[in-house]
Amino acid sequence: MNNEPPPATLLKPGLTLYLIRHGETDWNKEARYQGQRDIPLNETGRAQAQRHGEVLKALMPALAEFDFVSSPLGRAVETMHLVRTALGLAARDFRTDPDIMELSYGHWEGQLAAELPEKDPAGLAGKISNPFGWRPTGGESYSDLQKRVSAWLARLDRDTVAVTHGGVSRVARGALFGVDVNLVPFLGAPQDKILKLGDGRMQWL
């Protein structure tokens, strides 16, 4: 990725998006593939969500005019509840959108990353050889995910706070800034920072 990414072309001019990855779960901590499984936040994850709300609160009152949207998966919804509570807003007054659900890992969901060389060497070899295009059995590729997230980004018509997932954060940056597709699956997606996107720029808060 270049130090100076080209201007974003999917987000409407002047629109700001605060993109939040859900807080940590025990499966994150174990390096176990979650995908679209509903895994709750752990204590660290709840503290991260609280922190995000406090960071955003410093930007009030402008945030009162934002749209709030979450992935429908429980860990994202729980994160949004905690963020909105910290902001002094009604915890459940937001919408969900399935287009910002995490990548489906199909038959890999529930598997520890460390066990895959033994349990699914062929699948792992496929992922290594084509990290953006490889699709697990019953799941999605990063290419599939980037298409649905790009469509979501293009639909946004208000400044937005969104709680979503690591894969969604990666492909959003890939789509907005023209990141080499072979690098997209390896972009960092911290759970203790907020990604601010808009006007062709990105900033971690």
C-alpha positions as CSV (number, residue, x, y, z in Angstrom):
1,M,0.0,0.0,0.0
2,N,1.3,3.4,-0.9
3,N,2.0,6.0,1.8
4,E,-0.4,8.4,0.0
5,P,-3.4,6.4,-1.1
6,P,-5.5,7.7,-4.0
7,P,-8.7,9.5,-3.2
8,A,-11.6,7.2,-2.2
9,T,-14.1,6.7,-5.0
10,L,-16.8,4.8,-3.3
11,L,-17.6,7.1,-0.4
12,K,-19.6,10.1,-1.4
13,P,-17.7,13.4,-1.2
14,G,-17.7,15.0,2.3
15,L,-19.0,11.8,3.9
16,T,-17.3,10.5,7.1
17,L,-17.3,6.9,8.2
18,Y,-16.1,5.7,11.6
19,L,-15.5,2.0,11.1
20,I,-15.2,-0.1,14.3
21,R,-14.2,-3.7,14.6
22,H,-16.1,-5.5,17.3
23,G,-14.3,-6.1,20.6
24,E,-12.3,-9.2,21.4
25,T,-13.9,-12.6,21.8
26,D,-12.4,-15.8,23.3
27,W,-12.2,-17.2,19.8
28,N,-10.2,-14.2,18.7
29,K,-7.9,-14.8,21.6
30,E,-7.5,-18.4,20.7
31,A,-6.9,-17.7,17.0
32,R,-10.0,-19.7,16.1
33,Y,-11.9,-19.0,12.9
34,Q,-15.2,-17.3,13.8
35,G,-16.6,-16.1,10.4
36,Q,-20.4,-15.9,10.8
37,R,-20.6,-17.8,14.1
38,D,-22.2,-15.9,16.9
39,I,-19.5,-15.6,19.6
40,P,-19.9,-13.1,22.5
41,L,-17.4,-10.5,23.6
42,N,-15.1,-11.3,26.4
43,E,-14.1,-8.9,29.2
44,T,-11.3,-7.4,27.1
45,G,-13.8,-6.9,24.2
46,R,-16.3,-5.2,26.4
47,A,-13.6,-2.8,27.7
48,Q,-12.5,-2.1,24.1
49,A,-16.1,-1.2,23.1
50,Q,-16.4,1.1,26.1
51,R,-13.2,2.8,25.1
52,H,-14.5,3.4,21.5
53,G,-17.6,5.1,22.9
54,E,-15.5,7.4,25.0
55,V,-13.3,8.3,22.1
56,L,-16.3,9.1,19.9
57,K,-17.9,11.1,22.7
58,A,-15.1,13.6,22.4
59,L,-16.4,14.3,18.9
60,M,-20.0,15.1,20.1
61,P,-22.3,16.8,19.4
62,A,-21.7,16.2,15.7
63,L,-22.1,12.5,16.2
64,A,-25.7,13.0,17.1
65,E,-26.5,13.5,13.4
66,F,-24.7,10.3,12.4
67,D,-26.4,7.1,11.2
68,F,-25.5,4.1,13.4
69,V,-25.3,0.6,11.8
70,S,-24.0,-2.7,12.9
71,S,-23.4,-6.2,11.5
72,P,-26.2,-8.4,12.8
73,L,-23.8,-10.8,14.4
74,G,-24.0,-10.7,18.2
75,R,-20.4,-9.6,18.9
76,A,-20.9,-6.5,16.7
77,V,-24.4,-5.8,18.2
78,E,-23.0,-6.0,21.7
79,T,-20.1,-3.7,20.8
80,M,-22.6,-1.2,19.4
81,H,-24.8,-1.3,22.5
82,L,-21.7,-0.5,24.6
83,V,-20.5,2.3,22.3
84,R,-23.9,4.0,22.3
85,T,-24.3,3.6,26.0
86,A,-20.9,5.4,26.5
87,L,-22.1,8.1,24.1
88,G,-25.3,8.6,26.3
89,L,-27.5,7.4,23.4
90,A,-30.2,4.8,23.5
91,A,-28.3,1.5,23.4
92,R,-30.6,-0.2,20.9
93,D,-31.5,2.7,18.6
94,F,-29.5,1.6,15.5
95,R,-30.0,-0.5,12.5
96,T,-28.2,-3.7,11.2
97,D,-27.1,-4.5,7.7
98,P,-26.1,-8.1,6.6
99,D,-23.8,-6.7,4.0
100,I,-21.3,-5.9,6.7
101,M,-21.3,-9.3,8.3
102,E,-17.9,-11.0,8.6
103,L,-16.6,-13.2,5.8
104,S,-18.1,-16.7,6.0
105,Y,-15.3,-19.2,6.6
106,G,-17.6,-22.1,5.8
107,H,-16.0,-25.4,6.9
108,W,-13.2,-23.6,8.7
109,E,-15.5,-21.9,11.2
110,G,-14.7,-23.2,14.7
111,Q,-11.2,-24.4,13.7
112,L,-8.0,-23.3,15.4
113,A,-5.6,-21.8,12.9
114,A,-2.8,-23.9,14.4
115,E,-4.7,-27.1,13.6
116,L,-5.4,-26.4,9.9
117,P,-2.0,-27.7,8.5
118,E,-3.1,-31.2,9.8
119,K,-6.8,-31.0,9.4
120,D,-7.1,-29.3,6.0
121,P,-3.7,-29.2,4.2
122,A,-5.3,-28.8,0.8
123,G,-7.5,-25.9,1.9
124,L,-4.6,-24.2,3.6
125,A,-2.5,-24.6,0.4
126,G,-5.3,-23.1,-1.6
127,K,-5.5,-20.1,0.7
128,I,-1.8,-19.5,0.7
129,S,-1.6,-19.7,-3.1
130,N,-4.6,-17.3,-3.7
131,P,-5.4,-15.5,-0.4
132,F,-7.9,-13.1,-2.0
133,G,-9.7,-15.5,-4.3
134,W,-9.7,-18.8,-2.3
135,R,-13.1,-19.8,-1.1
136,P,-13.6,-22.3,1.8
137,T,-16.2,-25.0,1.3
138,G,-19.6,-23.4,2.1
139,G,-18.0,-20.0,2.6
140,E,-16.8,-16.8,0.9
141,S,-13.6,-15.5,-0.6
142,Y,-12.2,-12.1,0.2
143,S,-13.2,-11.2,-3.3
144,D,-16.8,-12.1,-2.5
145,L,-16.6,-10.0,0.6
146,Q,-15.1,-7.0,-1.1
147,K,-17.9,-6.9,-3.6
148,R,-20.7,-6.8,-1.0
149,V,-18.8,-4.3,1.2
150,S,-18.1,-2.1,-1.8
151,A,-21.8,-2.0,-2.6
152,W,-22.5,-1.0,1.0
153,L,-20.0,1.8,0.9
154,A,-21.4,3.2,-2.2
155,R,-25.0,3.2,-0.7
156,L,-24.0,5.3,2.3
157,D,-25.6,8.8,2.2
158,R,-25.0,10.0,5.7
159,D,-22.0,10.3,8.1
160,T,-22.0,6.9,9.7
161,V,-20.7,5.0,12.7
162,A,-20.5,1.3,11.8
163,V,-19.6,-1.7,13.9
164,T,-18.3,-4.6,11.9
165,H,-15.5,-7.1,11.5
166,G,-11.8,-7.5,10.7
167,G,-12.5,-8.9,7.2
168,V,-14.8,-6.0,6.4
169,S,-12.3,-3.4,7.6
170,R,-9.7,-5.0,5.3
171,V,-11.7,-5.1,2.2
172,A,-13.2,-1.6,2.8
173,R,-9.6,-0.2,2.7
174,G,-8.8,-2.4,-0.3
175,A,-11.8,-1.0,-2.2
176,L,-11.3,2.6,-1.2
177,F,-7.6,2.9,-1.6
178,G,-6.8,0.4,-4.4
179,V,-4.7,-1.9,-2.2
180,D,-3.1,-4.8,-4.1
181,V,-5.6,-7.6,-3.7
182,N,-2.9,-10.0,-2.6
183,L,-2.2,-7.8,0.4
184,V,-5.8,-7.1,1.5
185,P,-6.2,-10.3,3.6
186,F,-3.1,-9.4,5.6
187,L,-4.0,-5.8,6.5
188,G,-4.1,-5.1,10.2
189,A,-7.5,-4.8,11.8
190,P,-7.0,-3.8,15.5
191,Q,-9.9,-4.2,17.9
192,D,-8.7,-1.4,20.2
193,K,-8.8,1.4,17.6
194,I,-11.4,3.2,15.4
195,L,-10.8,3.7,11.7
196,K,-11.9,7.1,10.3
197,L,-12.5,7.2,6.6
198,G,-13.4,10.1,4.4
199,D,-12.2,12.6,1.8
200,G,-9.7,10.0,0.4
201,R,-8.0,9.6,3.8
202,M,-7.8,7.2,6.7
203,Q,-6.9,7.7,10.3
204,W,-6.7,5.4,13.3
205,L,-8.2,6.8,16.5
